Amino acid sequence: MPLPPESTLESRLFLSPRYFAAAYAFAITFASLFCSPALAESPDGDVGPWGVSSSASAFRNHTEWFPKVSTAGVTSVRLFPGWRTFQPQLDQWNWKEGDQLVESAKKNNLQLNAILMGSPPDSKYVHAFPMDDLPAWSQFVEGAVSHYKGDVRYWEVWNEGNGGFNDAHHTTVDYAKLAAATYVAAKKGNPDAQVGLTVASYDPAYLHQTILALRDAGAADHFDYLCIHPYEIAGGLRSKNGEIPFLWMNQTLRTILAESAPDKVDAPIWISEVGDKLHADGRTPTTDLDAAQSLVKMYAMAIAQGIARTQWFEAQDPYGEESGFGLINRSGEPRPAYAALKTLATQLGTKPKYLGWLALGEQGAGYGFVFAGTQANLMIAWSPVGEEQTLTFPTMVVVADPITGRLRRFEAGEKLTLTNAPLLITSLSPTLVSQAKANAAQNFPWGGDHRQAKTVRFSAGAADETAGLFPLNRDAYPTVTFADGSSGLLVQGDIGHPVSLFVHPTFASILTRDYYVRVKVRRVSAGNVGMNLLYEVADTQGGTPYRNVGTWFGVSADPGWQTGVWHVKEACFAKMWGNDITIRPEQSVPFVIGEIEVSTEPFK
């Protein structure tokens, strides 16, 4: 139908009982936007990317929120009881809670993916790997997988093997032993069962070491898919260039698979947990709108890079645990993130078809991901933090806010201002769609291509230069210009104000271990100026991924620029917590950093 120049839905409707009525009015206007997609499971069990993950506390009221997330287009839920629920005693089975969960999921057209986790009923531990009783563990796994053979196909080995859920007692070698035993038992219970390895955060190094341990034990193929929980990388979306680490997660994991398990290089990769917690404190508070915008970006970028499933944590805020993550609040009311997910699932379909990317704006800084939508080709687009792009289109386009439902038609040549808030742009011209398709096989362009570089650098000033090295939270550090015209960023000098950076994923490799880091600093006053360097390493026990290089750089009384160099060994630049290196001042007066460089060879 013809669209008026602008159509709006008041955002306040999301907070009132009129929400669903308004949503359906919007649906009629914009290609039945809020129709619920039906679950369409393919023979391989793939139900598409639209998932949610739930806390244990939310199990109690899953019958309340299952219908709501299904209405939003969710097709999969990560939720399952633990070992002791099924076996209160090793010689007893109790299927009641599991059966109720499975029946509720089927009733609401939801596919369950389960977490295999727990300790023997007579153990004093709750979260420790059951390394002392693997036969009992294997019996539990085989029994559970067999019992739910027709209902649950995907099974994760533990929840976050590298995190606090192993009581910090076990290494990647232990996790590999647990995974191998789980794989064998699960396949006995159901030969079609799929077994996944899982990590907290984004930890390709832990997965790599686990798979190497499996390989050493002659079991390199004893997993079917990988699961990551990249909360910290997702949190980086609040910083300029924060999209870059997120967009390269899939490719980095493929790199470690190619090295450690070539036969599994195409194994599916899932984000089985990610979210954005609402909070009002700190330097960057998160509002309802912030979380909804992050959700749109995360799902778009996950699909574009080839991640098979993304499960938002969580569905509904639970009672008894921290709140703020849910698509639905404790009172059962949908948040804007719920509306955003519903928009995406409806417009992109149950199984989205990604067509390619477009680098938007005169400098190509804007993000654009093009999909074959259910009604028409469409693009999800936004501009980097702190920037705007002015766009024009060769033909008329319709622009929709995926959260508020606001629509506007832009005529050919009419200027559209693209901000950091994502938009859905439909009625794209065949020329733009063809361009996106041509780009699909190419590396993402944002941040450059540094495959041939030996050194990357960040130079601070009125106009920063980010040549393969990117600071986090750059806007937290004022720019200082000296009388000679040189400039840099002002660092407070205390341990609470470190400067963290990440290297572009195309620079060197996650398997590169030796780097050289050089920093150029300058005084702004008398007093002590000194700093340490922290760098990312491959941790095999689920501890901190950062290590102090152990060499202090102290600045002399000279008022000019001074240079410090560190040599780091056993590095693993994976960006697990969003950054690869940190310049950390201690007991220092404020000073200025002008340039930081990272190199794979000694500086000359």
C-alpha positions as CSV (number, residue, x, y, z in Angstrom):
1,M,0.0,0.0,0.0
2,P,1.2,3.6,-0.5
3,L,3.0,4.9,2.6
4,P,2.6,8.5,3.9
5,P,5.8,10.5,4.2
6,E,6.1,9.6,7.8
7,S,4.2,7.3,10.1
8,T,5.0,7.0,13.8
9,L,4.3,4.9,16.9
10,E,4.9,6.7,20.2
11,S,7.6,4.9,22.0
12,R,5.6,5.2,25.2
13,L,3.2,2.6,23.9
14,F,5.8,0.0,24.8
15,L,5.2,0.8,28.4
16,S,1.5,0.7,28.4
17,P,-1.3,-1.9,27.9
18,R,-1.8,-0.5,24.4
19,Y,1.6,-1.9,23.3
20,F,0.3,-4.9,21.4
21,A,-2.5,-3.0,19.8
22,A,0.0,-0.4,18.6
23,A,2.3,-3.1,17.5
24,Y,-0.3,-4.7,15.3
25,A,-1.3,-1.4,13.8
26,F,2.4,-1.1,12.8
27,A,2.3,-4.6,11.5
28,I,-0.5,-3.8,9.1
29,T,1.4,-0.7,7.9
30,F,4.7,-2.4,7.4
31,A,4.2,-5.8,5.7
32,S,2.6,-7.6,8.7
33,L,5.6,-7.0,10.8
34,F,4.4,-8.6,14.0
35,C,3.1,-11.9,12.6
36,S,4.7,-14.8,14.5
37,P,7.0,-17.0,12.4
38,A,6.2,-20.6,12.8
39,L,8.9,-23.1,13.8
40,A,10.3,-24.7,10.7
41,E,12.9,-27.3,11.7
42,S,15.1,-28.6,8.9
43,P,16.3,-32.2,8.8
44,D,19.6,-31.2,10.4
45,G,17.7,-29.6,13.4
46,D,18.5,-26.0,12.4
47,V,15.7,-23.7,13.5
48,G,17.5,-20.5,12.7
49,P,19.3,-17.9,14.7
50,W,16.5,-16.5,17.0
51,G,17.1,-17.9,20.4
52,V,17.1,-17.1,24.1
53,S,19.1,-18.5,27.0
54,S,17.7,-18.6,30.5
55,S,19.0,-18.6,34.1
56,A,18.2,-21.5,36.4
57,S,15.8,-19.4,38.4
58,A,13.6,-18.7,35.4
59,F,12.9,-22.4,35.0
60,R,10.3,-22.1,37.7
61,N,8.0,-19.9,35.5
62,H,9.0,-21.0,32.0
63,T,5.3,-21.8,31.2
64,E,4.7,-18.1,31.7
65,W,7.4,-16.8,29.3
66,F,7.6,-19.6,26.7
67,P,4.5,-18.4,24.9
68,K,5.7,-14.8,24.9
69,V,9.1,-15.5,23.4
70,S,7.5,-17.8,20.8
71,T,5.2,-14.9,19.8
72,A,8.3,-12.8,19.4
73,G,9.7,-15.2,16.8
74,V,12.1,-17.1,19.1
75,T,12.6,-20.7,17.9
76,S,15.2,-22.1,20.4
77,V,15.7,-21.9,24.2
78,R,18.8,-22.9,26.1
79,L,17.5,-24.4,29.4
80,F,17.6,-27.8,31.1
81,P,17.7,-29.3,34.6
82,G,21.0,-30.5,36.1
83,W,22.3,-33.9,36.9
84,R,20.9,-34.2,40.5
85,T,17.4,-33.2,39.3
86,F,17.4,-36.3,37.1
87,Q,19.2,-38.6,39.5
88,P,18.6,-37.7,43.1
89,Q,20.4,-41.0,43.7
90,L,22.7,-42.8,41.3
91,D,20.3,-45.7,41.0
92,Q,17.2,-43.5,40.6
93,W,15.8,-41.5,37.7
94,N,13.3,-38.7,38.0
95,W,12.1,-37.3,34.7
96,K,9.3,-35.1,35.9
97,E,10.8,-31.7,35.5
98,G,12.6,-32.5,32.3
99,D,9.4,-34.0,30.8
100,Q,7.4,-30.9,31.8
101,L,10.0,-28.6,30.2
102,V,10.0,-30.6,26.9
103,E,6.2,-30.7,26.7
104,S,6.0,-26.9,27.3
105,A,8.6,-26.3,24.6
106,K,6.7,-28.5,22.1
107,K,3.5,-26.7,22.9
108,N,5.1,-23.4,22.1
109,N,7.0,-24.5,19.0
110,L,10.4,-24.1,20.7
111,Q,13.4,-26.2,20.3
112,L,15.3,-26.9,23.5
113,N,19.1,-27.1,23.6
114,A,20.3,-28.6,26.8
115,I,23.3,-28.1,29.1
116,L,24.8,-31.3,30.6
117,M,26.1,-30.2,33.9
118,G,26.2,-31.2,37.6
119,S,28.0,-33.3,40.1
120,P,27.2,-36.8,41.5
121,P,24.4,-36.8,44.1
122,D,26.8,-37.7,46.9
123,S,29.4,-35.1,46.0
124,K,30.1,-32.1,48.2
125,Y,30.8,-30.1,45.0
126,V,28.2,-28.4,42.9
127,H,30.1,-26.8,40.0
128,A,33.2,-28.9,39.7
129,F,33.8,-31.2,36.8
130,P,33.0,-34.8,37.9
131,M,36.5,-36.0,37.0
132,D,36.6,-38.6,39.9
133,D,33.4,-40.2,38.7
134,L,33.3,-40.2,34.9
135,P,31.6,-43.6,34.7
136,A,28.6,-42.2,36.6
137,W,28.7,-39.1,34.5
138,S,28.6,-41.1,31.3
139,Q,25.7,-43.2,32.6
140,F,23.8,-40.0,33.3
141,V,24.6,-38.5,29.9
142,E,23.6,-41.6,28.0
143,G,20.4,-42.0,30.0
144,A,19.3,-38.4,29.6
145,V,20.2,-38.2,25.9
146,S,18.4,-41.5,25.2
147,H,15.3,-40.5,27.2
148,Y,14.9,-37.2,25.2
149,K,16.0,-38.7,21.9
150,G,13.0,-37.4,19.9
151,D,12.9,-34.0,21.6
152,V,16.4,-32.7,22.3
153,R,19.2,-33.0,19.8
154,Y,21.8,-30.4,21.0
155,W,23.7,-30.9,24.2
156,E,26.4,-28.6,25.6
157,V,29.2,-30.0,27.7
158,W,28.9,-28.0,30.9
159,N,28.1,-24.3,31.2
160,E,31.2,-22.3,30.5
161,G,34.0,-24.9,31.0
162,N,36.5,-22.1,31.5
163,G,34.5,-20.0,33.9
164,G,33.4,-20.1,37.6
165,F,31.1,-23.1,36.9
166,N,34.1,-25.5,37.3
167,D,35.1,-24.1,40.7
168,A,38.4,-23.1,39.0
169,H,39.8,-26.6,39.7
170,H,40.2,-28.0,36.2
171,T,42.3,-27.4,33.1
172,T,41.6,-27.7,29.4
173,V,42.9,-31.2,29.7
174,D,40.2,-32.1,32.2
175,Y,37.6,-30.4,30.1
176,A,38.8,-32.4,27.1
177,K,38.4,-35.6,29.1
178,L,34.9,-34.6,30.2
179,A,34.0,-33.7,26.6
180,A,35.3,-37.0,25.2
181,A,33.4,-39.0,27.8
182,T,30.2,-36.9,27.1
183,Y,30.5,-37.4,23.4
184,V,30.8,-41.1,23.5
185,A,27.9,-41.5,26.0
186,A,25.7,-39.1,24.1
187,K,26.2,-40.9,20.8
188,K,25.3,-44.1,22.6
189,G,22.1,-42.5,23.8
190,N,21.3,-41.0,20.4
191,P,23.6,-41.4,17.4
192,D,22.1,-38.2,16.0
193,A,22.8,-36.2,19.1
194,Q,25.1,-33.1,18.6
195,V,27.6,-32.3,21.3
196,G,29.0,-28.8,21.8
197,L,31.9,-27.3,23.7
198,T,31.2,-24.1,25.6
199,V,33.2,-21.2,27.1
200,A,32.5,-18.1,29.1
201,S,33.2,-14.8,27.2
202,Y,34.9,-15.2,23.9
203,D,37.7,-17.6,24.6
204,P,39.1,-19.2,21.4
205,A,42.3,-20.0,23.2
206,Y,40.6,-22.2,25.8
207,L,38.7,-24.0,23.0
208,H,41.9,-24.4,21.0
209,Q,43.7,-25.9,24.0
210,T,40.8,-28.2,24.7
211,I,40.7,-29.5,21.1
212,L,44.4,-30.0,21.1
213,A,44.0,-32.1,24.3
214,L,41.2,-34.0,22.5
215,R,43.6,-34.6,19.6
216,D,46.4,-35.8,21.8
217,A,43.9,-38.3,23.2
218,G,42.9,-39.5,19.8
219,A,39.5,-37.8,20.0
220,A,39.9,-34.7,17.9
221,D,36.5,-35.2,16.4
222,H,34.6,-35.6,19.7
223,F,32.6,-32.5,19.4
224,D,30.0,-31.2,16.8
225,Y,29.7,-27.5,17.5
226,L,31.2,-24.6,19.5
227,C,29.4,-22.2,21.9
228,I,30.7,-18.8,23.0
229,H,29.4,-16.1,25.4
230,P,30.9,-12.9,24.2
231,Y,29.4,-10.4,26.7
232,E,32.6,-8.3,26.9
233,I,33.1,-8.0,23.2
234,A,29.4,-7.1,22.9
235,G,29.9,-4.5,25.6
236,G,32.5,-2.9,23.3
237,L,29.8,-1.8,20.9
238,R,29.5,1.3,23.1
239,S,33.0,2.3,21.9
240,K,33.9,3.5,18.5
241,N,35.2,0.6,16.3
242,G,33.7,-1.9,18.9
243,E,32.0,-3.7,16.0
244,I,35.3,-4.9,14.6
245,P,36.1,-7.6,17.2
246,F,32.5,-8.8,17.1
247,L,32.5,-9.2,13.4
248,W,35.6,-11.4,13.4
249,M,34.7,-13.9,16.1
250,N,33.6,-16.6,13.6
251,Q,36.7,-16.2,11.4
252,T,39.1,-16.4,14.3
253,L,37.5,-19.6,15.6
254,R,37.8,-21.1,12.1
255,T,41.5,-20.3,12.3
256,I,42.0,-22.4,15.4
257,L,39.8,-25.2,14.0
258,A,41.9,-25.3,10.9
259,E,45.0,-25.7,13.0
260,S,43.7,-28.1,15.6
261,A,40.9,-30.1,14.0
262,P,40.8,-29.6,10.2
263,D,38.0,-32.0,9.7
264,K,35.8,-29.8,12.0
265,V,36.7,-26.5,10.4
266,D,33.1,-26.0,9.3
267,A,31.5,-26.9,12.6
268,P,28.6,-24.7,13.6
269,I,29.4,-21.8,15.9
270,W,26.7,-20.6,18.3
271,I,26.5,-17.6,20.6
272,S,24.6,-19.5,23.3
273,E,24.6,-16.6,25.7
274,V,24.9,-12.8,25.1
275,G,23.1,-9.9,26.5
276,D,23.2,-6.3,27.7
277,K,22.3,-5.7,31.4
278,L,20.4,-2.5,32.2
279,H,22.1,-0.3,34.8
280,A,22.1,3.4,35.7
281,D,25.6,3.7,37.2
282,G,29.1,4.0,35.7
283,R,30.5,5.9,32.8
284,T,28.2,4.3,30.3
285,P,24.8,3.5,31.7
286,T,22.6,1.1,29.8
287,T,19.0,2.0,29.1
288,D,16.1,0.0,27.7
289,L,16.8,1.6,24.3
290,D,20.5,0.9,24.5
291,A,19.9,-2.8,25.1
292,A,17.4,-3.0,22.2
293,Q,19.8,-1.3,19.8
294,S,22.6,-3.6,20.8
295,L,20.4,-6.6,20.2
296,V,19.7,-5.5,16.6
297,K,23.4,-5.0,15.9
298,M,24.4,-8.3,17.5
299,Y,22.0,-10.4,15.6
300,A,22.7,-8.7,12.3
301,M,26.5,-9.1,12.7
302,A,26.2,-12.6,14.0
303,I,24.2,-13.7,11.0
304,A,26.4,-11.8,8.6
305,Q,29.6,-13.6,9.8
306,G,28.1,-17.0,9.7
307,I,27.2,-17.7,13.3
308,A,24.4,-20.2,13.2
309,R,22.4,-19.3,16.4
310,T,22.4,-16.4,18.9
311,Q,20.6,-16.9,22.2
312,W,19.9,-13.7,24.1
313,F,20.3,-13.8,27.8
314,E,17.8,-13.8,29.0
315,A,14.1,-14.3,28.2
316,Q,12.5,-12.9,31.4
317,D,14.1,-11.3,34.5
318,P,13.9,-14.0,37.2
319,Y,13.0,-13.8,40.8
320,G,15.9,-14.6,43.1
321,E,18.7,-13.5,40.7
322,E,19.9,-10.3,39.3
323,S,17.5,-8.5,36.9
324,G,18.0,-6.3,33.9
325,F,19.0,-8.8,31.2
326,G,15.5,-9.9,30.2
327,L,13.5,-9.3,27.0
328,I,10.6,-9.3,29.5
329,N,10.7,-7.7,32.9
330,R,9.7,-9.4,36.2
331,S,6.2,-8.2,35.9
332,G,5.8,-9.9,32.5
333,E,5.9,-6.7,30.4
334,P,8.0,-6.7,27.2
335,R,10.9,-4.3,27.0
336,P,12.0,-2.6,23.8
337,A,14.5,-5.4,23.1
338,Y,11.5,-7.7,22.8
339,A,10.0,-5.6,20.1
340,A,13.4,-5.4,18.4
341,L,13.8,-9.1,18.3
342,K,10.3,-9.6,17.0
343,T,10.9,-7.1,14.2
344,L,14.1,-8.9,13.1
345,A,12.6,-12.4,13.3
346,T,9.6,-11.3,11.2
347,Q,11.3,-9.2,8.6
348,L,14.3,-11.6,8.1
349,G,12.3,-14.8,8.5
350,T,12.9,-17.9,10.5
351,K,16.1,-18.7,8.6
352,P,17.5,-15.4,7.3
353,K,19.4,-15.3,4.0
354,Y,22.3,-12.9,4.2
355,L,23.2,-11.3,0.9
356,G,26.3,-9.2,1.7
357,W,27.6,-6.0,3.3
358,L,27.9,-2.3,2.3
359,A,30.3,0.2,3.7
360,L,28.2,3.3,4.0
361,G,29.0,7.0,3.8
362,E,31.7,8.9,2.0
363,Q,34.5,7.3,4.0
364,G,32.8,3.9,4.1
365,A,32.6,4.0,7.9
366,G,28.9,3.1,8.2
367,Y,27.8,-0.5,8.8
368,G,25.3,-2.0,6.3
369,F,24.2,-5.7,6.2
370,V,21.8,-6.7,3.4
371,F,19.3,-9.6,3.7
372,A,16.7,-11.2,1.6
373,G,13.7,-10.3,3.8
374,T,10.4,-12.0,4.0
375,Q,8.7,-9.2,2.0
376,A,11.7,-7.5,0.2
377,N,15.4,-7.1,0.4
378,L,16.4,-5.0,3.3
379,M,19.5,-3.5,5.0
380,I,20.2,-3.2,8.7
381,A,22.4,-0.1,9.0
382,W,24.0,2.2,11.6
383,S,26.9,4.6,11.9
384,P,29.9,4.2,14.3
385,V,29.7,5.6,17.8
386,G,30.1,9.4,17.7
387,E,29.7,9.7,14.0
388,E,26.9,10.4,11.5
389,Q,26.7,9.5,7.8
390,T,24.7,11.3,5.2
391,L,23.2,8.8,2.8
392,T,21.1,9.2,-0.4
393,F,19.6,6.4,-2.4
394,P,19.0,6.1,-6.2
395,T,15.4,5.0,-5.7
396,M,12.8,5.5,-3.0
397,V,13.4,3.6,0.2
398,V,11.3,3.0,3.3
399,V,13.2,3.4,6.6
400,A,11.9,1.8,9.8
401,D,13.1,2.1,13.4
402,P,13.1,-1.6,14.5
403,I,12.3,-0.6,18.1
404,T,9.7,2.1,18.1
405,G,8.0,1.2,14.8
406,R,8.5,4.6,13.3
407,L,8.4,4.6,9.5
408,R,9.5,7.2,6.9
409,R,9.7,7.2,3.2
410,F,12.8,8.7,1.6
411,E,12.5,9.7,-2.1
412,A,15.4,9.2,-4.5
413,G,18.2,11.6,-3.7
414,E,16.7,12.7,-0.4
415,K,19.3,12.9,2.4
416,L,19.1,10.4,5.3
417,T,21.2,11.0,8.4
418,L,22.4,7.7,9.7
419,T,23.4,7.6,13.5
420,N,24.5,4.9,15.8
421,A,20.9,3.9,16.3
422,P,20.3,1.0,13.8
423,L,17.6,1.3,11.1
424,L,15.9,-1.1,8.8
425,I,16.0,0.2,5.2
426,T,13.9,-1.6,2.6
427,S,13.0,-1.2,-1.1
428,L,16.7,-1.2,-1.9
429,S,17.6,-0.7,-5.5
430,P,18.9,-3.7,-7.5
431,T,22.3,-1.9,-7.9
432,L,22.8,-1.8,-4.1
433,V,21.8,-5.4,-3.7
434,S,24.2,-6.5,-6.4
435,Q,27.0,-4.5,-4.8
436,A,26.3,-6.1,-1.4
437,K,26.3,-9.6,-3.0
438,A,29.6,-8.9,-4.7
439,N,31.0,-7.9,-1.3
440,A,29.8,-11.0,0.5
441,A,32.9,-13.1,-0.2
442,Q,35.2,-10.3,0.8
443,N,36.6,-9.6,4.2
444,F,34.7,-7.0,6.2
445,P,36.4,-3.7,5.4
446,W,36.0,-1.8,8.7
447,G,39.3,-1.0,10.4
448,G,41.3,-1.9,7.3
449,D,43.2,-5.0,6.2
450,H,46.5,-5.6,8.0
451,R,47.4,-9.1,6.9
452,Q,50.7,-7.9,5.4
453,A,51.6,-5.4,8.2
454,K,54.4,-6.0,10.6
455,T,53.3,-3.1,12.8
456,V,50.0,-1.5,13.8
457,R,49.7,1.8,15.6
458,F,47.4,4.3,17.3
459,S,48.3,8.0,17.3
460,A,46.2,10.3,19.5
461,G,45.4,13.8,18.6
462,A,42.7,16.2,17.4
463,A,42.2,13.6,14.6
464,D,43.2,10.2,15.9
465,E,45.0,7.8,13.6
466,T,44.0,4.2,14.1
467,A,46.2,2.1,11.8
468,G,45.2,-1.4,13.0
469,L,45.3,-0.5,16.7
470,F,42.1,0.7,18.4
471,P,41.6,2.2,21.9
472,L,38.5,1.4,24.0
473,N,36.5,4.3,25.5
474,R,38.6,6.9,23.7
475,D,36.2,9.6,24.7
476,A,37.1,9.1,28.3
477,Y,40.5,10.6,27.7
478,P,40.8,14.3,26.8
479,T,43.1,15.4,23.9
480,V,46.0,17.7,24.9
481,T,47.9,19.8,22.3
482,F,51.4,21.1,23.3
483,A,53.0,24.4,22.2
484,D,55.0,22.6,19.5
485,G,51.8,21.4,17.9
486,S,52.2,17.7,19.0
487,S,49.3,16.1,20.8
488,G,48.1,13.1,22.6
489,L,45.5,11.7,25.1
490,L,45.6,12.7,28.8
491,V,45.8,9.8,31.2
492,Q,44.9,10.4,34.9
493,G,47.9,8.4,36.1
494,D,46.2,6.1,38.6
495,I,45.6,2.4,38.3
496,G,41.9,3.0,37.9
497,H,42.4,4.8,34.5
498,P,44.2,2.3,32.3
499,V,44.3,2.7,28.5
500,S,43.2,-0.5,26.8
501,L,43.5,-1.3,23.1
502,F,42.9,-4.1,20.6
503,V,44.7,-5.0,17.4
504,H,42.7,-5.6,14.3
505,P,41.9,-9.3,13.8
506,T,43.7,-9.3,10.4
507,F,47.0,-8.4,12.1
508,A,49.3,-11.3,12.7
509,S,47.2,-14.3,14.0
510,I,45.6,-15.6,17.2
511,L,48.4,-18.2,17.1
512,T,51.2,-15.5,17.1
513,R,52.9,-15.5,20.5
514,D,55.7,-12.8,20.4
515,Y,55.0,-9.1,20.0
516,Y,56.8,-5.8,20.7
517,V,54.9,-2.9,22.2
518,R,56.2,0.7,22.1
519,V,54.6,3.7,23.8
520,K,55.4,7.4,23.4
521,V,54.6,9.6,26.4
522,R,55.1,13.1,27.6
523,R,54.9,14.9,30.9
524,V,52.4,17.6,31.7
525,S,53.8,18.3,35.3
526,A,56.5,17.3,37.7
527,G,56.2,14.1,39.7
528,N,56.4,10.4,39.2
529,V,55.2,9.0,35.8
530,G,55.4,5.3,35.3
531,M,53.4,2.4,34.0
532,N,53.1,-1.4,33.4
533,L,51.9,-3.3,30.4
534,L,49.3,-6.0,30.6
535,Y,48.8,-8.3,27.6
536,E,46.4,-11.1,26.7
537,V,47.6,-14.7,27.0
538,A,46.1,-18.1,26.5
539,D,44.9,-19.3,29.9
540,T,44.2,-23.0,30.3
541,Q,42.5,-22.9,33.7
542,G,39.7,-20.4,33.2
543,G,41.6,-17.6,35.1
544,T,42.4,-14.1,34.0
545,P,43.5,-13.9,30.4
546,Y,45.9,-11.0,31.1
547,R,49.5,-11.0,32.3
548,N,51.8,-8.3,33.6
549,V,54.9,-8.1,31.4
550,G,56.9,-7.5,34.5
551,T,59.0,-4.6,33.2
552,W,58.3,-1.1,34.6
553,F,58.6,1.9,32.3
554,G,59.4,5.1,34.3
555,V,59.6,8.5,32.6
556,S,62.5,10.8,33.3
557,A,62.2,14.5,34.2
558,D,62.8,15.5,30.6
559,P,59.7,17.5,29.4
560,G,59.9,16.1,25.8
561,W,58.5,12.9,24.3
562,Q,59.9,9.7,25.7
563,T,59.6,6.1,24.5
564,G,59.2,2.8,26.3
565,V,59.4,-0.7,24.7
566,W,58.2,-4.0,26.0
567,H,58.7,-7.5,24.6
568,V,55.8,-9.8,25.3
569,K,55.9,-13.6,25.0
570,E,53.3,-16.3,25.0
571,A,50.7,-13.7,23.9
572,C,47.3,-14.7,22.5
573,F,45.5,-11.7,21.1
574,A,41.9,-13.1,21.1
575,K,40.1,-10.0,22.6
576,M,38.4,-12.3,25.2
577,W,37.5,-9.3,27.4
578,G,37.5,-6.9,24.5
579,N,41.1,-5.8,24.5
580,D,44.6,-7.2,23.8
581,I,46.9,-4.8,25.7
582,T,46.5,-2.3,28.5
583,I,48.8,0.5,29.5
584,R,48.3,0.7,33.3
585,P,49.8,3.7,35.2
586,E,50.4,3.3,38.9
587,Q,51.0,6.0,41.5
588,S,51.6,8.4,38.7
589,V,50.8,12.1,38.1
590,P,48.8,12.7,34.9
591,F,50.7,12.4,31.6
592,V,50.0,12.2,27.9
593,I,50.2,9.3,25.5
594,G,50.9,10.3,22.0
595,E,51.4,7.0,20.2
596,I,51.2,3.2,20.9
597,E,52.6,0.6,18.5
598,V,52.4,-3.2,18.3
599,S,54.8,-5.1,16.1
600,T,55.7,-8.7,15.3
601,E,59.3,-7.8,15.0
602,P,61.8,-5.7,17.1
603,F,61.5,-2.0,16.6
604,K,64.5,-0.3,14.8
